[in-house]
């Protein structure tokens, strides 16, 4: 718990997080204004939600890739001084990044969606929840991957590059695995329909499972590797 709290406090002092929050706040104002004035709420809201995989994946990866590698030279001392296990350390690092990234995502998207839903017709409440959950689960997977690579590589830049390469190759990877429905681009293109209530619940559950199960596998793999890593 101490590591988690300390890590969250450090993240609040991060210039990346502060600039990210400022830029997203501006985007929310633009999104709500467009939705209320132009009468295209689904397109406006999907633009905001879809910006996280397309644009805001950059700060997500930057923040998460330095979770462990930024402390490469002092990890052993940090673990010993706090009297914690390696599992507790790596899980706290993953939890802090998940709380920061998903928390910031919800703080930005949820109020904007609520304001638009209450003032403009044409949106489906359940569809909004599905859309938010889908992108939230995607953020969880990317965050876990970045933290996992942060345990594998001692240099933050390398962890960032590897995560970015995987993200940009995601469409091709899912295609090879015959899981095109998990392609981030395809999901973003379908967001307006989902927001308007045109979706199949089974499809949304399949997408959540497609992101959620690998996210859990990554947590397990990273924890097992870090527990045996020579520090």
C-alpha positions, 0 to 999 in steps of 0.5 A: 500500500505504501508503494502504491500511495507513494507512486500515485503521489509522484504521478500527480507531480508528473508534467506529462500527467498535468499537460495531458489533463490540461489538453484533455480539458480543452478537448472536453469543452470543444466536444460538448460545444460541438455536440450541443451546437451542431446536433451530432452528439454521437460523432462528437462524443465518439471523437472524444472517446476514440481520441484515447487509443489514437492520441492519448495512448502516447502519454499513457505509454510514456507514464506507464513505461517508466514504472519500473525502469525509471528505478532500475538502479534502486529497485532492490534497495527500494524493496528492501527499505520498504520491507515488501515482496517483489510481487507487492512492488510490481503489482503496486506499480501496475495498480498505480498506473491503472488508477492514474490512466483509467481514472483520468480517462473517466474523469474526462469522459464520464462528465462530458458524456453525461452533459451531452446525454442530458441535453441532446437526443440521439444517444443511448445510455447503455451504448455510452456505458459500453463504449466507455468500458471498451476503451477503458479496457483497451487502456488497461491492456496498453498500460499493463503492457507498458509496465510489463516491458518496463520490468523487462527492459532497464531503459524506459525509452526501449520499453516505450518503443516496444509498446508503441510498435505493438500498438501500431501493429495491433491491427495486423496482429489481430488480423493474423489471429482472426480477431479483427473485431479487436482492431482499435481502428475498427472499434473507433469506427463503430463507436458512433453506432454503439453510442446510438444503441446500434450494437449487439451485447454479445459483440461488446462482451467479446471485445471486453473479454478480448482485451480483459483476458490478455490484460490479466495474462500480462499482469501474471507474466510480468509478476512472475518474471519480476519475481525471478529477475536478477536485480 
